[in-house]
Amino acid sequence: MFAIAGTIFAVFTLVYAFLVASVLYHLRQYTLPGWTATRIVVPIFFILSIIFLVFATYFFFTIPWEQF
């Protein structure tokens, strides 16, 4: 069961990484010329994404897989 769940978790993580890359690219590429909040929003979004990925990985590995 762990192998199946790990594969699904990895696929969802990769899909999320592609979506994050798309959001960050479009945020940088299509911002208004005078809008300087991009320098604040992009690092905050990236840091929060990393934090939530660490939480998701931690809680994924704390599931008692031997009971399934």
C-alpha positions in Angstrom: 0.0 0.0 0.0 2.9 2.3 0.7 4.3 2.0 -2.8 1.0 2.9 -4.4 0.4 5.8 -2.0 4.0 7.0 -2.4 3.6 7.0 -6.2 0.4 8.9 -6.1 2.0 11.4 -3.6 5.0 11.9 -5.9 2.7 12.4 -8.9 0.6 15.0 -7.1 3.8 16.7 -5.9 5.2 16.9 -9.4 1.9 18.2 -10.8 1.9 20.9 -8.0 5.5 21.8 -8.9 4.5 22.3 -12.5 1.6 24.5 -11.4 3.8 26.5 -9.1 6.3 27.0 -11.9 3.5 28.2 -14.2 2.1 30.6 -11.6 5.5 32.1 -10.8 6.3 32.4 -14.5 3.1 34.2 -15.3 3.3 36.4 -12.2 6.8 37.6 -13.3 6.0 37.8 -17.0 2.7 39.6 -16.9 2.8 42.0 -14.0 2.2 45.7 -14.5 5.3 47.7 -15.2 5.1 49.8 -12.0 4.0 47.0 -9.7 6.8 46.1 -7.3 5.0 43.7 -5.1 6.2 40.8 -7.3 9.5 41.0 -5.4 7.5 40.3 -2.2 4.8 37.9 -3.5 7.1 35.4 -5.3 9.4 34.6 -2.3 6.5 34.4 0.1 4.6 32.0 -2.3 7.7 29.9 -2.8 8.5 29.7 1.0 4.9 28.8 1.9 4.9 26.1 -0.8 8.1 24.6 0.6 6.7 24.7 4.1 3.5 23.0 3.1 5.4 20.4 1.1 7.5 19.6 4.2 4.3 19.3 6.2 2.7 17.0 3.6 5.8 14.8 3.5 6.1 14.6 7.2 2.4 13.6 7.7 2.6 11.2 4.7 5.4 9.3 6.4 3.7 9.3 9.8 0.7 7.3 8.5 0.8 3.8 9.9 1.1 1.9 6.6 1.4 -1.5 8.2 -2.2 -1.3 9.4 -3.6 -1.1 5.8 
